């Protein structure tokens, strides 16, 4: 699917608003300034994503929980400023079927080492590559 320039700008703005609000919340939680940049978006055919997730989604009672963990995992990469993975927890490279089912009852978390690294990155002025800077209305 190809987007027109207007459609791409509109999608970028929607993402900008969402990440801007998330950054404001993160700033309040950490007491640190969070800087944002304009997002770069790329389209991926939905059938590719669904083909990868379908086997796990069909076995889960609440597939939206898996999607939330996948999003948190990817945001974790940005906060950690690395593409590497942890041996356990939210930043593990591959979750087992047992782990994905347990997510419904016990959400995965960052390991203590990952959480410490995120705090250090934020305290050091980590720049989130998410959306354009500017005032955010409450």
LUMTOR-724944 format. One record per residue (C-alpha): residue in one letter; residue number from 1; x, z, y. Coordinates in steps of 0.001 Angstrom, whole numbers, plus 500000, padded with zeros to 6 digits. Layout:
<sites>
  r    k       u       w       v
  A  NUM       X       Z       Y
...
</sites>
This chain:
<sites>
  r    k       u       w       v
  X    1  500000  500000  500000
  X    2  501353  499035  503387
  X    3  500277  500834  506531
  X    4  499894  499233  509923
  X    5  501915  500755  512761
  X    6  498766  502458  514060
  X    7  497936  503909  510624
  X    8  501507  505131  510161
  X    9  501445  506778  513615
  X   10  498119  508465  512809
  X   11  499393  509757  509467
  X   12  502595  510978  511105
  X   13  500545  512856  513706
  X   14  498386  514540  511047
  X   15  501539  515640  509218
  X   16  503033  516728  512552
  X   17  500069  518983  513285
  X   18  500110  520556  509815
  X   19  503846  521217  509795
  X   20  503713  522408  513392
  X   21  501197  525072  512472
  X   22  503219  526033  509403
  X   23  506362  526290  511562
  X   24  504545  528523  514050
  X   25  503516  530847  511217
  X   26  507026  530819  509799
  X   27  508429  531628  513235
  X   28  506063  534589  513579
  X   29  506976  535854  510102
  X   30  510737  535621  510605
  X   31  511013  536277  514326
  X   32  513220  533175  514523
  X   33  512774  529962  516492
  X   34  511894  527023  514234
  X   35  512863  523573  515494
  X   36  511077  520502  514213
  X   37  511779  516781  514239
  X   38  509464  513789  513900
  X   39  508727  513238  510207
  X   40  509733  510070  508418
  X   41  507031  509029  506001
  X   42  507150  506678  503052
  X   43  504304  505549  500878
  X   44  504361  506125  497136
  X   45  501663  504591  494961
  X   46  499261  507350  493946
  X   47  499146  506079  490370
  X   48  502878  506844  490031
  X   49  502328  510440  491093
  X   50  499269  510903  488939
  X   51  501022  509360  485906
  X   52  503795  511941  486222
  X   53  501465  514898  486722
  X   54  498595  513877  484415
  X   55  499960  515359  481152
  X   56  500289  518810  482718
  X   57  497153  518498  484856
  X   58  494944  517805  481845
  X   59  495992  521029  480162
  X   60  495558  523319  483162
  X   61  492418  525225  484016
  X   62  493274  524974  487751
  X   63  495471  521928  488453
  X   64  495465  522656  492193
  X   65  497708  525649  491450
  X   66  500340  523294  490009
  X   67  500107  521033  493071
  X   68  500626  524051  495344
  X   69  503722  525077  493398
  X   70  505106  521523  493515
  X   71  504661  521456  497303
  X   72  506234  524916  497691
  X   73  509143  523779  495493
  X   74  509766  520706  497671
  X   75  509539  522747  500881
  X   76  511998  525142  499238
  X   77  514548  522319  499013
  X   78  514287  521817  502779
  X   79  514556  525544  503512
  X   80  517505  525920  501141
  X   81  519096  522717  502480
  X   82  520000  521563  498981
  X   83  518675  519376  496197
  X   84  519974  521758  493523
  X   85  517772  523906  491317
  X   86  517746  527484  490074
  X   87  517672  528470  486413
  X   88  514388  530356  486921
  X   89  511500  530724  489343
  X   90  509939  528386  491865
  X   91  513110  526325  492285
  X   92  513588  525693  488555
  X   93  514055  521959  487858
  X   94  511449  521736  485076
  X   95  508678  524186  484296
  X   96  507493  524660  480732
  X   97  503833  524355  479766
  X   98  503717  528139  479415
  X   99  505098  528575  482953
  X  100  502611  526124  484452
  X  101  499712  527926  482784
  X  102  501005  531323  483963
  X  103  501048  530054  487567
  X  104  497290  530494  487676
  X  105  497617  534238  487116
  X  106  501091  534977  488470
  X  107  502405  532594  491156
  X  108  506063  531689  490849
  X  109  508391  533005  493522
  X  110  511853  532246  494815
  X  111  514659  534045  493017
  X  112  516243  536851  495061
  X  113  519282  534604  495639
  X  114  517112  531697  496857
  X  115  515097  534008  499126
  X  116  518312  535430  500608
  X  117  519663  531911  501224
  X  118  516422  530863  502964
  X  119  516578  533946  505207
  X  120  520212  533203  506019
  X  121  519450  529554  506821
  X  122  516558  530527  509074
  X  123  518544  533217  510836
  X  124  521311  530680  511420
  X  125  518965  528299  513164
  X  126  517985  526085  510256
  X  127  516378  522929  511611
  X  128  513342  521944  509591
  X  129  512929  518213  509229
  X  130  509193  518185  509467
  X  131  507506  517241  512751
  X  132  507985  516730  516475
  X  133  508765  519771  518593
  X  134  506330  520850  521216
  X  135  503893  523567  522114
  X  136  501486  524507  519381
  X  137  498028  525633  520356
  X  138  496828  528799  518649
</sites>
